[in-house]
């Protein structure tokens, strides 16, 4: 496995874990969230939460609305303020 592949795998798992935690905080099932994304079953959402498949960009706004969170809460990209700016 190449280093990039390993980093991608870790990132997918981290996103999946955050998604699972946010979903559970809202007391939603995988099925409920999957239906909001337009899927007939929870399989795809389960695979995302396990880090086995990627989250599509077009799914992000729907998830944010359903989970009452920001995209950064899911993907983990928090922008640190630049201390030199000002």
Secondary structure, 3 states (H helix, E strand, C coil): CCHHHHHHHHHHHHHHHHHHHHHHHCCCCHHHHHHHCCCCCCHHHHHHHCCCCCCCHHHHHHHHHHHCCCHHHHHCCCCCCCCCCC
